[in-house]
Amino acid sequence: MDRIRIIGGHPLQGTIPISGAKNATLPLMIASLLTQDTLVLENVPRLADVRLLQHILGNHGVDIMIGGKRPGESTHDGQTLHLSAGRIVDTTAPYDLVSRMRASFWVIGPLLARMGEAKVSMPGGCAIGTRPVDLLLMVLERLGAEIATDSGYVLARAPKGLRGGSIVFPKVTVGGTHTALMAASLANGTTVIDNAAREPEIVDVADCLNKMGARISGAGTSRIVIDGVPRLSGARHRVLPDRIETGTYAMAVAMTGGNVLLENTRADLLQAALDVLTTAGAVVAETNTGVRISRNGHGIAPVTVTTAPFPGFPTDLQAQLMALTSRAQGTSRITETIFENRFMHVQELVRLGARIHLDGETATIEGVEKLKGAPVMATDLRASVSLVIAALAAEGETMVHRVYHLDRGFERLEDKLVACGAEIERISG
Ligand code: UD1
């Protein structure tokens, strides 16, 4: 298993190109199941999760071609995927694949909408609390599907096709909203979603579906209306920038000091996080090509933050913020409201010298003057990158074990950091 070795203490200077968003790419790839024509996705990040989903979609009969490089393009640019689901050959998504990535459960919506049936294993994914699928199944039922569960599988059937319905989410769910968008696009009649997720990735998927011929309005607000159409066609769509990757590097710069241009991204995708960073002492400037982050010359100021659905502070940046506040001049409080148990990074940060006290869903972080390198273990995707951020500012050497979690969601992390002066290397095997 690969490890990452980091020697801390180097301020980051330079430019970091931000990749396409993982959390938009996955549902966009899944949307290819909705049409027999070709869906072309540009700016797709090179990630383990994307490769795994290629495999899963291939099982259902999706032909995937990866576009060659165009003149002037480098390997740093995202890839272009051509996805063609001319014929769905299998409506079953097996355990051994779905258990490795939770979002692959989302194939259930398009398979059911197009084929009238789907059999999908209950998901796995990051070990961050119980992550049920009850609301996704509620969506399908509201659209007229019959749902049964058997031996760890969900069996969904709609032999006469799905029909429009009213969906009121009791809590905001990104996966539930994606499922509703995709399934309702091919349903007979109109669907209204209330308390929909407003994340930028939802808007990106809705934009792409509309290019494919769907009739979706209101994406980005809490009420989305979808007029179902009998069929969708192919389209070409560019994946939006990854706001979590943007926020992660912004925190790394705030942590180490320095001055970095985060390129090909937009501040409006993560305003709440940038506001917190400003309070913590970062200087955030929007440019034509991205967002520039530096430090205001003082130490890191403590912050009080509660995670919330978009436009609130994202849970996917909670661990990274905790790393940053571990060196603040004072006491910070971070409350996690989206996922229970999303605090596995705490014990590892403590190994680096952080002082963190957990009480239910709130972590109290007493800033320390310095962190000290140590061997640590990556536990989930975002937790592992918080250890990298801490290590970049820690004295001496940190070895991060089990970095396959990082590869699920961060493209060429070491390369991007090395280019800005960090001392970080991957050790294979
Ligand atoms: C997506 C993101 C993930 C992010 C999360 C919250 C992708 C691929 N993943 O995950 O990175 O951390 O949004 O922003 O886009 N819930 C239920 N029942 C359900 C579904 C969800 O109770 O059927 C609960 C969850 O346990 C959680 C909350 O709803 O407490 C929000 O989860 P949700 O927004 O659905 O997360 P994901 O879509 O899985």
Boltz pocket constraint, residues with backbone or C-beta under 6 A from the ligand:
constraints:
  - pocket:
      binder: B
      contacts: [[A, 22], [A, 23], [A, 24], [A, 26], [A, 102], [A, 103], [A, 130], [A, 131], [A, 132], [A, 133], [A, 134], [A, 135], [A, 136], [A, 137], [A, 171], [A, 172], [A, 173], [A, 174], [A, 175], [A, 176], [A, 315], [A, 316], [A, 337], [A, 338], [A, 339], [A, 340]]
      max_distance: 6.0
